[in-house]
């Protein structure tokens, strides 16, 4: 080191620092006052040094090795210069940087990125804050920030801006930065329906289609692109066995399509299924509820995809399914059809279903039920069952009490007055006729007869060529009527 340079360098480097930003920070002497969020440029006045090191509060400022230093933080700044032989000068006099007491700091509020799947509600948006000083936090805000996006529940998969607005604070200049909402694809499952067929020498072609699970926003299969195609070893299969039906070929910008294979079973066995249906035997009038019974039997080997179908007559109205041995029964009011899916039906098994219906008009009702399976039926003659049920136009009571109390004093048949062409005959237990009347007027009171049960035959003409015949019994009771329910 050359002594002469060292002394000169000490002199040159013992300097006040001058030169600041255009804003002309306030202060005097070795004090600089700047507004929050602004900066000042400190300048070493010597021209004799080849390198510098700046210090803040006595600690070296990392990478601050130039003649100028831009400062944004309060503190006391000094500098040391170095000559070509790396000899340091003395430490300069300090320059103190302060912030104005009423100055506003810059606060950056950024909407944080988020994501959701297609068809879901937008998540709650959150924010990132940068610029709080002196221990401040969100509590200093006079109004909280708001985040909005153009994306709605129906928006397609993609990237959407999250715009931040609304926050205010007296001591901060607030700046907003947008984030992004990423809408990802929703899962959609396409499942091939299982199928069965009897060995018939014909190559298999998919016939039952697929089921979709996961559609959102009222989307339908028409919302998908491509064409549904099938692959797997089921296609073209002929011989008995189990095979896979693989669906594919569909795509969507909004869905991640997942495919689940179905199973084809080709059977070489025939079955013998049978079906019966019958209505309960009680007398039923118009508007009354009665029960149908449907029974299915499998007399030989296991049957698959067993289904019973009952297209109910128009003269009755479905009420409810009361019970079934197993399987899944449902009613479609649009076509008045009851469908009972038994599925796999073991050999020598029997199943019974009960349903209630309401009669709508008088007359004979014909109800037919069919049974089918994936296998060939060796005896199809009993695959259809038919039942006939008579719906009476009149509901005839079975008791009357001619005891002088003015209530139920005669054998009154409600509605008979609408059928003037009628004839009634009353018999005792011995089968003898004790009363007979054409155009009966609901006036038989059992005069001079003892209490007991009597039998009747009522003939009612309901058309030009049709007569309904009612047979039953009626009880004449003058005493102990308090014991009646």
Secondary structure, 3 states (H helix, E strand, C coil): CCHHHHHHHHHHHCCCCECCCCCCCECCCCEEEECCCCCEEEECCCCCCCEEEEEECCEECCCCCCCEEEECCCEEEEEEEECCCCCECCCCCCEEEEECCCCCEEEEEEECCEEEECCCCCCCCCEEEECCCCCCCHHHCCECCEEECCCCCCCCCEEEEEEEECCECCCEEEEEECEEEEEECEEEEEEECCEEEECCCCCCCCCCCEEEECCCCCCCHHHCEEEEEEECCCCCCCCCEEEEEEEEEEECCCEEEEEECEEEEEECCCECEEEEEEECCCCEECCCEEEEEEEEEECCCCEEEEEEEEECCCCEEEEEEEEECCCEEEEECCCCEEEEEEEEECCCCEEEEEEEEEECCCEEEEEEEEEECCCCECCHHHCEEEEEEEEECCCCCCEECCCCCCCCCCCCCCCHHHCCCEEEEEECCCCCEEEEEECCCCCCCCCCCCCEEEEEEEEEECCCCCEEEEEEEEEECCCCHHHCC
